[in-house]
Structure formats: C-alpha cells, structure tokens
Amino acid sequence: MTNALQTIQLGLFKRTSLALGIITLALLGSGRAQEVDIANLKLSSTTIKANNEALSLPSQTPVAAFSNTEMLCPATHAKGCSIRIVVSCQFSNVFINAPGGALQLSISTTSRLGVYPASLVNVYTWSGAAQSTFQWMVLGVPAGVKEGISINASVTGTGTAGVRTATIELFLN
C-alpha cells in the first residue's frame, strides 16, 4: 500500500469517526426523558390492600398510608423480578401552606432499588379535595430477595387521606 493511499484512508477514517461522534452526541443530547421499558413479564403474585379510615397528614411529616408489604422474588427465577405498585387515594381537607408546596405520595424499598418514574410524586399542588391514582415500578429485584415496599403520604400543610387502595404485583422477568 502506498503512502498516498494510506493518507487518504486515514483521512476518511478520521472524518467518519468525527461524523459518528457528532451523530452520537446529537442523539444522546436530544432532550428525551428517560423511559424504562420491560416486556413479556409473567405475574407471580398480587397483594391488594384497602383502608377506609381517615389518615391525618401533619405538615411535612411522611405518614404510612398502608402497612409495609414484602414481595418475594423466587430463588429459582434467575432473571429476577419486577414490582408494580398502584395506589388510589381520596384526599380531603388539604391545605397547602407554602408556595410550591404539594401533597405527595412516596414509595421506598428495603434494598433501596430504584423506583420509576420517581420515588416521590406530587399528587397535586392546590388546596381542596381530590381522588388520585398513580403507579410505580421497581426493577431489578434479584432472585431469592424479599423486597419490602413502603407507601407514604405527606403534605406541605395539612390534610386527610381517606379511602385508599394499593395493589402490589410481583412479576417474573
């Protein structure tokens, strides 16, 4: 191979590498929100909880909306598990006493696995009453692990959580 041909090939390689790098950066920085996708799951177990007792929500103090729930990913399922949490709750007598304040629902796990879309969600940000439903996913529960799920409510101000239902489902990946 001649030096002239090597120089041409090297120049082409550098331009191609630069173009691919620019395209990659453009795609990575396109401003899309993070989306988590899992498919072909098999439902393994379900826990449903309901409560119709009024739950007082003191200012900025998270309160357990339900008792903790443990979901066991079978040790024999090497691919691990995923958990879906769906909560519906009626809120009333809500008084938001700070600018930017909100009534919030939050999910936490005993092993601190990621909760999607976010572990803390603003249910609403105005005073009054409302019915709200939201759902979360917990991914990457290892085989053989008993994952604890906590569901809490809090408000910047005061309020009451009324009738509420939680459905917690364990899926095999």
Secondary structure per residue as TSV (DSSP state, phi and psi in degrees):
chain	resnum	aa	ss	phi	psi
A	1	M	-	360.0	134.3
A	2	T	-	-81.0	160.1
A	3	N	H	-62.1	-37.1
A	4	A	H	-64.5	-42.5
A	5	L	H	-66.3	-40.8
A	6	Q	H	-62.6	-39.4
A	7	T	H	-64.0	-42.7
A	8	I	H	-63.5	-45.9
A	9	Q	H	-63.6	-39.9
A	10	L	H	-64.7	-40.9
A	11	G	H	-63.1	-43.2
A	12	L	H	-62.6	-42.4
A	13	F	H	-61.9	-44.9
A	14	K	H	-63.6	-43.3
A	15	R	H	-65.6	-41.7
A	16	T	H	-63.9	-43.6
A	17	S	H	-62.0	-42.3
A	18	L	H	-64.2	-44.3
A	19	A	H	-62.5	-44.0
A	20	L	H	-63.9	-38.7
A	21	G	H	-63.9	-42.0
A	22	I	H	-65.1	-43.6
A	23	I	H	-62.1	-44.1
A	24	T	H	-60.8	-46.1
A	25	L	H	-63.3	-39.0
A	26	A	H	-64.1	-41.7
A	27	L	H	-68.8	-40.2
A	28	L	H	-69.2	-32.8
A	29	G	T	-99.9	24.4
A	30	S	S	-77.3	0.4
A	31	G	-	82.3	11.5
A	32	R	-	-74.8	141.9
A	33	A	-	-71.9	154.5
A	34	Q	-	-69.5	126.8
A	35	E	-	-118.5	132.5
A	36	V	-	-107.1	131.2
A	37	D	-	-131.9	127.1
A	38	I	-	-132.1	144.4
A	39	A	-	-138.6	166.5
A	40	N	S	56.8	46.2
A	41	L	-	-88.3	152.1
A	42	K	E	-117.4	122.8
A	43	L	E	-64.4	128.4
A	44	S	E	-106.6	-44.6
A	45	S	E	-156.2	156.6
A	46	T	E	-136.8	138.4
A	47	T	E	-122.8	129.8
A	48	I	E	-120.6	130.6
A	49	K	E	-124.1	141.6
A	50	A	E	-136.6	146.3
A	51	N	E	-147.4	131.0
A	52	N	-	-116.0	15.0
A	53	E	S	-87.6	140.1
A	54	A	-	-64.3	136.1
A	55	L	E	-120.1	110.4
A	56	S	E	-70.7	133.8
A	57	L	E	-111.0	98.2
A	58	P	-	-71.3	160.3
A	59	S	B	-58.3	124.0
A	60	Q	T	55.1	27.2
A	61	T	-	-120.5	110.4
A	62	P	-	-60.9	135.9
A	63	V	E	-124.0	137.7
A	64	A	E	-64.8	119.4
A	65	A	S	-81.1	-23.7
A	66	F	S	-146.5	162.4
A	67	S	-	-68.0	154.4
A	68	N	-	-61.7	149.5
A	69	T	E	-124.6	135.6
A	70	E	E	-111.3	131.9
A	71	M	E	-119.9	126.0
A	72	L	E	-99.9	119.8
A	73	C	-	-82.2	119.8
A	74	P	-	-55.8	135.1
A	75	A	T	-61.4	-26.4
A	76	T	T	-78.7	-8.3
A	77	H	-	-99.5	89.2
A	78	A	T	-60.6	-25.4
A	79	K	T	-75.8	-8.3
A	80	G	-	82.7	-170.8
A	81	C	E	-138.5	168.0
A	82	S	E	-131.6	152.0
A	83	I	E	-125.1	135.3
A	84	R	E	-112.8	133.2
A	85	I	E	-119.8	124.6
A	86	V	E	-121.7	126.3
A	87	V	E	-125.5	130.1
A	88	S	E	-119.8	135.0
A	89	C	E	-151.0	142.1
A	90	Q	E	-98.6	125.9
A	91	F	E	-111.5	142.8
A	92	S	E	-146.0	168.9
A	93	N	E	50.8	35.7
A	94	V	E	-83.9	127.3
A	95	F	E	-126.5	112.3
A	96	I	E	-91.4	115.9
A	97	N	-	-106.6	18.8
A	98	A	S	-145.4	141.3
A	99	P	T	-57.0	134.3
A	100	G	T	78.6	3.7
A	101	G	-	-73.3	165.6
A	102	A	-	-160.0	159.0
A	103	L	E	-91.0	131.6
A	104	Q	E	-129.4	147.5
A	105	L	E	-112.7	143.0
A	106	S	E	-138.4	150.8
A	107	I	E	-122.7	136.0
A	108	S	E	-134.6	154.9
A	109	T	E	-121.2	152.3
A	110	T	T	-66.0	-33.1
A	111	S	T	-95.9	8.9
A	112	R	-	61.1	33.1
A	113	L	-	-66.9	156.2
A	114	G	-	-64.6	141.1
A	115	V	E	-114.9	128.1
A	116	Y	E	-115.5	140.2
A	117	P	S	-79.9	-24.8
A	118	A	-	-161.2	148.7
A	119	S	S	-70.9	-25.0
A	120	L	E	-120.7	125.3
A	121	V	E	-127.7	130.3
A	122	N	E	-73.9	115.1
A	123	V	E	-74.7	-47.9
A	124	Y	E	-161.4	165.6
A	125	T	-	-127.7	28.5
A	126	W	S	-132.8	160.8
A	127	S	S	-82.9	145.5
A	128	G	E	142.0	-143.7
A	129	A	E	-134.2	151.0
A	130	A	E	-164.2	160.7
A	131	Q	E	-111.0	131.3
A	132	S	E	-132.5	145.1
A	133	T	E	-132.5	137.1
A	134	F	E	-147.8	156.1
A	135	Q	E	-136.4	151.8
A	136	W	E	-128.7	164.0
A	137	M	E	-127.3	142.1
A	138	V	E	-119.1	120.6
A	139	L	E	-109.7	156.8
A	140	G	E	78.0	30.1
A	141	V	E	-72.6	117.8
A	142	P	-	-68.0	151.2
A	143	A	T	-56.7	137.1
A	144	G	T	84.5	0.4
A	145	V	-	-96.7	135.4
A	146	K	E	-97.5	106.9
A	147	E	E	-93.5	125.6
A	148	G	E	-89.8	136.2
A	149	I	E	-118.2	127.1
A	150	S	E	-116.0	135.0
A	151	I	E	-119.4	120.7
A	152	N	E	-125.1	154.4
A	153	A	E	-124.8	146.4
A	154	S	E	-151.7	162.0
A	155	V	E	-146.1	145.0
A	156	T	S	-86.4	88.5
A	157	G	E	135.7	-130.1
A	158	T	E	-142.0	163.2
A	159	G	E	175.9	-178.7
A	160	T	E	-134.1	133.7
A	161	A	E	-95.7	123.7
A	162	G	E	-99.0	-133.4
A	163	V	E	-58.3	136.3
A	164	R	E	-152.4	151.7
A	165	T	E	-137.4	140.4
A	166	A	E	-127.9	135.4
A	167	T	E	-120.9	123.8
A	168	I	E	-121.4	119.7
A	169	E	E	-119.9	136.4
A	170	L	E	-103.8	124.6
A	171	F	E	-113.1	143.3
A	172	L	E	-86.6	128.0
A	173	N	-	-70.3	360.0
